[in-house]
Amino acid sequence: MRQYCERYGETIYNVSKSFGEIPKWEGPTAERIAAEMNEKIPLDTLVERRRWRDARLSALAKLKKEMKEQEQKGE
């Protein structure tokens, strides 16, 4: 998560400025985000979590395709 904050934090901050005061994703804020994410999804379970996410996304894509096909058939 720290690498994510380092990589994308400035961009997220710049895009979000139009929404009002936005905390920068650095220093204590980045540390808090990393700690909370590591608590929610510990690094030793990250591979398993990614597999779960990918399976869910695949199932969603399949469902959307089936729904579109049914819609096109008028069902």
Beta strands, then each sheet from edge to edge (+ up, - down):
end
